[in-house]
Every structure is written in C-alpha cells, then in structure tokens.
Amino acid sequence: MKDLIACDKPTIAALADRLKRAASHAEYQRIQCVLIRATLGSTAAEIAQLLGWSTATVHVIHSRWAKEGEALFELRGRGGRRHQHMSAEQETRLLAPFAAKAHAGGLLHVSEIKQALEQQVGNTVAASTVYRMLDRHGWRKVVPRPRHPKADGQAQGAFKKTAPPGTPRGRAPG
C-alpha cells in the first residue's frame, strides 16, 4: 500500500501537539488515527480495532489526511439553523416594537407578531415558527393570575360562611 502519511518528525510533533489541544472526542480519535499510522506504521485493520471503527473509516481518514492535511480535524458542529427566514439580528429588530409594548405592560398576541413576520418575510409562516423565534429570544408565555387582582378574600370567606339557604353550601347535612 502506498504511504499516505509522512512519518517525519515535524509531522509527528505537530500531530502530538494537536492531540493535546483536541476539543472533542471525535477530533481526538481522528488525530489518533493519523498519529498511530505515522508513529507505529500500523495497518488500517489494526487501527480500526484500536479505535473501534471500521477499516473503511480508517482508509477514508487516511486518504482525507493526504488530500486535506490539517483541515481534516476542523470538525463542523452538528445542528444549526440552515433554513432560516431571517438572521438573529433581523429577528431582534422585528421584535423590538413588541418588546417596547410588553415593557409598557401591554398584552402581546402571537397573531400580531405572526403578521409582522409574514410581512417581513413575504410569505406565510406557521404559528410554531413564531413561537420558536420567541423562544430563541428568551421570551416566555406569561399568563394572568387565576383570580381577579381586586378580589376581596375576606368578603369571599364571609360569603362562604353565610351562603343563602338554596345553595349547596347553605344546605344542612342530611
């Protein structure tokens, strides 16, 4: 098999240094895959057994090392917003007037935010899109209290004690 990995000392030293600075387990294993080949000259099957990978994966890593070099270890993170209507800054600008209204004590309706978003984007969006946008910006649903703020607890307690005779609370037991 042809030699895809140079076994010179600068390459090994650079890989060993990079191994110490590995940010994730996946990056660490990729560096190990190349470093084991460079230092020990192990076969792909032996490296695969050490790392718990398939032999084909080791071959892919070695050939990518030969083509890309250090760029092989720059792993792109999973997730992210690949299909977005607006950037985070644009969303912040869209929500600014609603935030001002909320800070003033006004009630916000998702339907109003949805209309503003649809007008900005130029097409219809689902309500769940609006809720996810609000969640991204740290907004939460605040519901009113379950009782009236001007309710008088003493008056309610007195009413319970002196309920009219025709009500369930006013009937005598039995």
C-alpha positions as CSV (number, residue, x, y, z in Angstrom):
1,M,0.0,0.0,0.0
2,K,1.3,3.5,-0.8
3,D,2.4,5.7,2.0
4,L,-0.3,8.4,2.5
5,I,1.1,9.7,5.8
6,A,4.6,11.2,6.1
7,C,6.4,9.7,9.1
8,D,8.8,12.6,9.5
9,K,9.4,14.1,13.0
10,P,7.8,17.6,12.3
11,T,4.6,15.9,11.2
12,I,4.5,13.6,14.3
13,A,5.3,16.5,16.6
14,A,2.6,18.6,15.1
15,L,0.1,15.8,15.4
16,A,1.1,15.1,19.1
17,D,0.7,18.8,19.9
18,R,-2.7,18.9,18.2
19,L,-3.7,15.8,20.1
20,K,-3.1,17.7,23.4
21,R,-5.4,20.5,22.2
22,A,-8.2,18.4,20.8
23,A,-11.6,20.0,21.6
24,S,-13.8,17.0,21.2
25,H,-13.7,13.2,21.3
26,A,-14.3,12.9,17.6
27,E,-11.3,15.2,16.8
28,Y,-9.2,13.3,19.3
29,Q,-9.9,10.0,17.6
30,R,-9.2,11.4,14.1
31,I,-5.8,12.7,15.3
32,Q,-5.1,9.3,16.9
33,C,-6.0,7.5,13.7
34,V,-3.4,9.5,11.7
35,L,-0.8,9.6,14.5
36,I,-0.8,5.8,15.1
37,R,-0.2,5.3,11.4
38,A,2.6,7.9,11.4
39,T,4.4,6.7,14.5
40,L,3.8,2.9,14.6
41,G,3.1,2.2,10.9
42,S,0.1,0.1,11.9
43,T,-2.3,-1.2,9.3
44,A,-5.8,0.1,8.8
45,A,-7.3,-3.1,10.3
46,E,-5.1,-2.7,13.5
47,I,-6.0,1.0,13.8
48,A,-9.7,0.2,13.3
49,Q,-9.6,-2.4,16.0
50,L,-7.9,0.0,18.4
51,L,-10.4,2.8,17.8
52,G,-13.5,0.7,17.4
53,W,-14.0,1.8,13.9
54,S,-14.4,0.0,10.6
55,T,-11.5,-0.4,8.4
56,A,-13.2,1.6,5.6
57,T,-13.4,4.6,8.0
58,V,-9.7,4.4,8.7
59,H,-9.0,4.3,5.0
60,V,-11.2,7.4,4.5
61,I,-9.4,9.3,7.3
62,H,-6.0,8.5,5.9
63,S,-6.9,9.5,2.3
64,R,-8.5,12.7,3.5
65,W,-5.3,13.4,5.5
66,A,-3.3,13.0,2.3
67,K,-5.7,15.4,0.4
68,E,-6.6,18.0,3.1
69,G,-3.9,17.8,5.7
70,E,-4.8,19.7,9.0
71,A,-8.2,20.7,7.6
72,L,-9.3,17.2,8.3
73,F,-9.5,17.9,12.0
74,E,-11.6,21.1,11.7
75,L,-14.9,19.4,12.6
76,R,-18.1,21.2,11.9
77,G,-20.6,21.1,14.7
78,R,-24.0,19.4,14.3
79,G,-27.2,21.4,14.3
80,G,-27.7,25.0,13.4
81,R,-30.2,27.0,11.5
82,R,-29.8,26.1,7.9
83,H,-33.3,27.0,6.8
84,Q,-34.0,30.4,8.4
85,H,-36.2,33.2,7.2
86,M,-34.2,35.9,8.9
87,S,-30.9,36.3,10.8
88,A,-30.9,36.7,14.6
89,E,-30.3,40.4,14.2
90,Q,-33.2,40.9,11.9
91,E,-35.4,38.9,14.3
92,T,-34.3,41.2,17.1
93,R,-35.2,44.3,15.1
94,L,-38.6,42.8,14.2
95,L,-39.4,42.1,17.9
96,A,-38.2,45.5,19.2
97,P,-41.6,47.3,18.9
98,F,-43.3,44.3,20.5
99,A,-40.7,44.3,23.3
100,A,-41.4,48.0,24.0
101,K,-45.1,47.3,24.2
102,A,-44.5,44.4,26.6
103,H,-42.3,46.5,28.8
104,A,-45.0,49.1,29.0
105,G,-47.4,46.5,30.4
106,G,-49.3,45.7,27.2
107,L,-50.5,42.2,26.2
108,L,-48.9,40.7,23.1
109,H,-50.7,38.4,20.7
110,V,-48.8,35.9,18.7
111,S,-51.1,36.7,15.7
112,E,-49.8,40.3,15.6
113,I,-46.2,39.1,15.7
114,K,-47.0,36.4,13.0
115,Q,-48.5,39.1,10.7
116,A,-45.4,41.3,11.1
117,L,-43.1,38.3,10.4
118,E,-45.1,37.3,7.3
119,Q,-45.0,40.9,6.1
120,Q,-41.2,41.0,6.6
121,V,-40.6,37.6,5.0
122,G,-43.1,37.9,2.2
123,N,-44.9,34.6,2.6
124,T,-47.0,32.8,5.2
125,V,-45.3,31.1,8.2
126,A,-46.7,28.7,10.8
127,A,-47.5,29.8,14.3
128,S,-44.9,27.3,15.6
129,T,-42.3,29.3,13.7
130,V,-43.2,32.4,15.7
131,Y,-43.2,30.5,19.0
132,R,-39.7,29.1,18.2
133,M,-38.5,32.6,17.3
134,L,-39.8,34.0,20.6
135,D,-38.2,31.1,22.5
136,R,-34.8,31.8,20.8
137,H,-35.0,35.4,22.0
138,G,-35.8,34.4,25.6
139,W,-39.5,35.3,25.6
140,R,-41.9,33.2,27.6
141,K,-45.6,32.9,28.0
142,V,-46.8,34.8,31.0
143,V,-50.5,34.2,31.8
144,P,-52.7,36.3,34.0
145,R,-53.3,35.2,37.6
146,P,-56.1,32.8,38.2
147,R,-58.1,35.3,40.3
148,H,-59.0,39.0,40.0
149,P,-56.4,41.4,41.5
150,K,-59.2,43.4,43.2
151,A,-60.8,40.3,44.8
152,D,-61.5,40.6,48.5
153,G,-60.6,37.4,50.3
154,Q,-62.4,38.4,53.5
155,A,-65.6,39.1,51.7
156,Q,-65.4,35.7,49.9
157,G,-64.8,33.9,53.2
158,A,-67.7,35.7,54.8
159,F,-70.0,34.7,51.9
160,K,-69.0,31.1,52.2
161,K,-70.0,31.1,55.9
162,T,-73.3,32.8,55.3
163,A,-74.4,31.3,52.0
164,P,-78.1,31.6,51.1
165,P,-80.3,28.6,52.0
166,G,-80.9,27.5,48.5
167,T,-77.3,27.0,47.6
168,P,-75.3,23.7,48.1
169,R,-73.2,25.4,50.8
170,G,-76.3,26.6,52.6
171,R,-78.0,23.2,52.9
172,A,-77.8,21.4,56.2
173,P,-76.2,17.9,56.1
174,G,-78.6,15.0,55.7
